[in-house]
């Protein structure tokens, strides 16, 4: 189960909870950050979460899209810029993108997306 620190909140001092968690399988590490794969259900929830953040901040912050089975991720200039297109491999999508994903306990997540 993975989530991001941007989804963490503390309902009480010292108690960490996450708005969303994504079931994933660790693939390895890239540039000090974990990379993992998710199924289509988790990917849809993940892109909806990123869309919600972009809408909150401003539409020009939209960086992730999932349409017709193809994931597109706009890379920041610090990672070379451009758009990365990814299709499923054995029904799973590679996630990471250099973000500081955290392994979390599913019981600490308000919602959980993805299968095993």
C-alpha positions as a Markdown table, in Angstrom:
| # | Residue | x | y | z |
|---|---|---|---|---|
| 1 | Unk | 0.0 | 0.0 | 0.0 |
| 2 | Unk | 1.4 | 3.4 | -1.0 |
| 3 | Unk | 0.4 | 6.9 | -0.5 |
| 4 | Unk | 2.1 | 10.3 | -0.7 |
| 5 | Unk | 3.0 | 12.8 | 2.0 |
| 6 | Unk | 0.8 | 15.3 | 0.2 |
| 7 | Unk | -2.2 | 13.1 | 1.1 |
| 8 | Unk | -1.3 | 12.9 | 4.8 |
| 9 | Unk | -3.2 | 14.7 | 7.5 |
| 10 | Unk | -3.2 | 14.5 | 11.3 |
| 11 | Unk | -6.7 | 14.3 | 13.0 |
| 12 | Unk | -4.9 | 14.3 | 16.4 |
| 13 | Unk | -1.3 | 15.1 | 17.4 |
| 14 | Unk | 1.0 | 12.3 | 16.4 |
| 15 | Unk | -1.7 | 10.4 | 14.4 |
| 16 | Unk | -1.0 | 10.2 | 10.7 |
| 17 | Unk | -3.8 | 9.4 | 8.2 |
| 18 | Unk | -3.9 | 9.5 | 4.4 |
| 19 | Unk | -6.8 | 10.6 | 2.2 |
| 20 | Unk | -6.0 | 7.8 | -0.2 |
| 21 | Unk | -3.8 | 4.7 | -0.5 |
| 22 | Unk | -3.0 | 2.7 | -3.6 |
| 23 | Unk | -2.3 | -1.1 | -3.7 |
| 24 | Unk | 1.0 | -1.6 | -5.5 |
| 25 | Unk | 3.8 | -4.0 | -6.2 |
| 26 | Unk | 7.3 | -2.7 | -5.7 |
| 27 | Unk | 9.4 | -2.8 | -8.9 |
| 28 | Unk | 12.5 | -1.1 | -7.7 |
| 29 | Unk | 14.1 | 2.3 | -7.0 |
| 30 | Unk | 14.9 | 5.2 | -9.3 |
| 31 | Unk | 16.9 | 8.2 | -8.2 |
| 32 | Unk | 16.2 | 7.4 | -4.5 |
| 33 | Unk | 12.4 | 7.0 | -4.9 |
| 34 | Unk | 10.4 | 3.8 | -5.0 |
| 35 | Unk | 8.7 | 2.7 | -8.2 |
| 36 | Unk | 5.8 | 0.4 | -8.1 |
| 37 | Unk | 3.0 | -1.0 | -10.4 |
| 38 | Unk | -0.7 | -0.5 | -10.0 |
| 39 | Unk | -3.8 | -2.0 | -11.6 |
| 40 | Unk | -6.3 | 0.0 | -13.6 |
| 41 | Unk | -8.6 | 0.7 | -10.6 |
| 42 | Unk | -5.7 | 2.2 | -8.6 |
| 43 | Unk | -4.5 | 4.2 | -11.6 |
| 44 | Unk | -7.9 | 5.7 | -12.1 |
| 45 | Unk | -8.1 | 6.7 | -8.5 |
| 46 | Unk | -4.6 | 8.1 | -8.6 |
| 47 | Unk | -5.3 | 10.2 | -11.7 |
| 48 | Unk | -8.5 | 11.4 | -10.1 |
| 49 | Unk | -6.5 | 12.5 | -7.0 |
| 50 | Unk | -4.0 | 14.4 | -9.2 |
| 51 | Unk | -6.8 | 16.0 | -11.1 |
| 52 | Unk | -8.4 | 17.1 | -7.8 |
| 53 | Unk | -5.1 | 18.7 | -6.7 |
| 54 | Unk | -4.7 | 20.4 | -10.1 |
| 55 | Unk | -8.2 | 21.8 | -9.9 |
| 56 | Unk | -7.6 | 23.1 | -6.4 |
| 57 | Unk | -4.3 | 24.8 | -7.4 |
| 58 | Unk | -5.3 | 25.7 | -11.0 |
| 59 | Unk | -5.9 | 23.8 | -14.2 |
| 60 | Unk | -2.4 | 24.5 | -15.5 |
| 61 | Unk | -1.0 | 22.2 | -12.8 |
| 62 | Unk | -2.6 | 19.2 | -14.5 |
| 63 | Unk | 0.2 | 16.7 | -15.0 |
| 64 | Unk | -1.3 | 13.2 | -15.2 |
| 65 | Unk | -4.0 | 11.9 | -17.6 |
| 66 | Unk | -5.4 | 8.4 | -18.2 |
| 67 | Unk | -7.5 | 7.9 | -21.4 |
| 68 | Unk | -8.1 | 4.9 | -23.6 |
| 69 | Unk | -5.7 | 2.7 | -21.6 |
| 70 | Unk | -2.8 | 5.1 | -22.0 |
| 71 | Unk | -1.3 | 7.0 | -19.0 |
| 72 | Unk | 0.4 | 10.3 | -19.8 |
| 73 | Unk | 2.6 | 12.1 | -17.3 |
| 74 | Unk | 4.0 | 15.6 | -17.9 |
| 75 | Unk | 7.5 | 15.6 | -16.5 |
| 76 | Unk | 8.9 | 18.6 | -14.7 |
| 77 | Unk | 11.8 | 20.4 | -16.3 |
| 78 | Unk | 14.1 | 19.0 | -13.5 |
| 79 | Unk | 13.4 | 15.5 | -15.0 |
| 80 | Unk | 13.9 | 16.5 | -18.6 |
| 81 | Unk | 10.5 | 17.9 | -19.4 |
| 82 | Unk | 8.2 | 16.5 | -22.1 |
| 83 | Unk | 5.4 | 14.0 | -21.8 |
| 84 | Unk | 5.9 | 10.4 | -20.9 |
| 85 | Unk | 3.3 | 7.9 | -22.3 |
| 86 | Unk | 2.9 | 4.5 | -20.6 |
| 87 | Unk | 0.6 | 1.6 | -21.5 |
| 88 | Unk | -0.1 | -1.3 | -19.3 |
| 89 | Unk | 2.3 | -4.3 | -19.0 |
| 90 | Unk | 0.3 | -7.4 | -18.0 |
| 91 | Unk | -2.5 | -5.1 | -16.9 |
| 92 | Unk | -0.4 | -2.9 | -14.6 |
| 93 | Unk | 1.1 | 0.6 | -14.9 |
| 94 | Unk | 4.5 | 1.7 | -13.6 |
| 95 | Unk | 4.2 | 4.5 | -11.0 |
| 96 | Unk | 6.9 | 6.5 | -9.3 |
| 97 | Unk | 7.7 | 9.7 | -11.2 |
| 98 | Unk | 10.4 | 10.6 | -8.8 |
| 99 | Unk | 7.8 | 11.4 | -6.1 |
| 100 | Unk | 8.4 | 10.5 | -2.4 |
| 101 | Unk | 5.9 | 7.7 | -2.2 |
| 102 | Unk | 5.5 | 6.1 | 1.2 |
| 103 | Unk | 4.6 | 2.5 | 2.2 |
| 104 | Unk | 1.6 | 2.9 | 4.5 |
| 105 | Unk | -0.8 | 0.8 | 6.5 |
| 106 | Unk | -4.1 | 0.5 | 4.7 |
| 107 | Unk | -5.9 | 1.0 | 8.0 |
| 108 | Unk | -4.6 | 4.5 | 8.1 |
| 109 | Unk | -6.1 | 5.3 | 4.6 |
| 110 | Unk | -9.5 | 6.9 | 4.2 |
| 111 | Unk | -9.9 | 5.1 | 0.9 |
| 112 | Unk | -8.0 | 2.3 | -0.7 |
| 113 | Unk | -7.8 | 1.7 | -4.5 |
| 114 | Unk | -6.6 | -1.3 | -6.4 |
| 115 | Unk | -6.5 | -5.1 | -6.1 |
| 116 | Unk | -3.8 | -7.4 | -5.0 |
